[in-house]
Amino acid sequence: MAKRFKISDGQPCPVDVMEFGFGYYLSDILTLSRHFSEDEQTIFFQGYQEVRSLRTDYRQQLALFEALRTL
């Protein structure tokens, strides 16, 4: 069984990568970032873009992936 992940007391915890790699990279990012608070998401996306830029419409795409998960 895959373990969940989170930020605990402001410290990073291990991420179970079993949930990733099955689709578009933004889908994987959503899988991770949906467990973050709004502030943690801001920090995550700023840090991510220091390594690799995201599309300008990435937030709209994330919202679309979130909506598709509920279908």
Residue pairs with C-beta under 8 A, 6 or more apart in sequence:
2 16
2 18
2 19
3 14
3 16
4 16
4 35
5 13
5 14
5 15
5 16
5 32
5 35
6 13
6 35
7 13
7 35
7 36
7 37
7 40
15 32
19 28
19 31
20 28
20 31
20 32
21 28
22 28
24 65
26 54
26 58
26 61
26 62
26 65
27 65
29 48
29 62
30 62
30 65
30 66
30 69
32 44
33 41
33 44
33 45
33 62
34 66
36 44
45 54
45 58
48 54
55 61
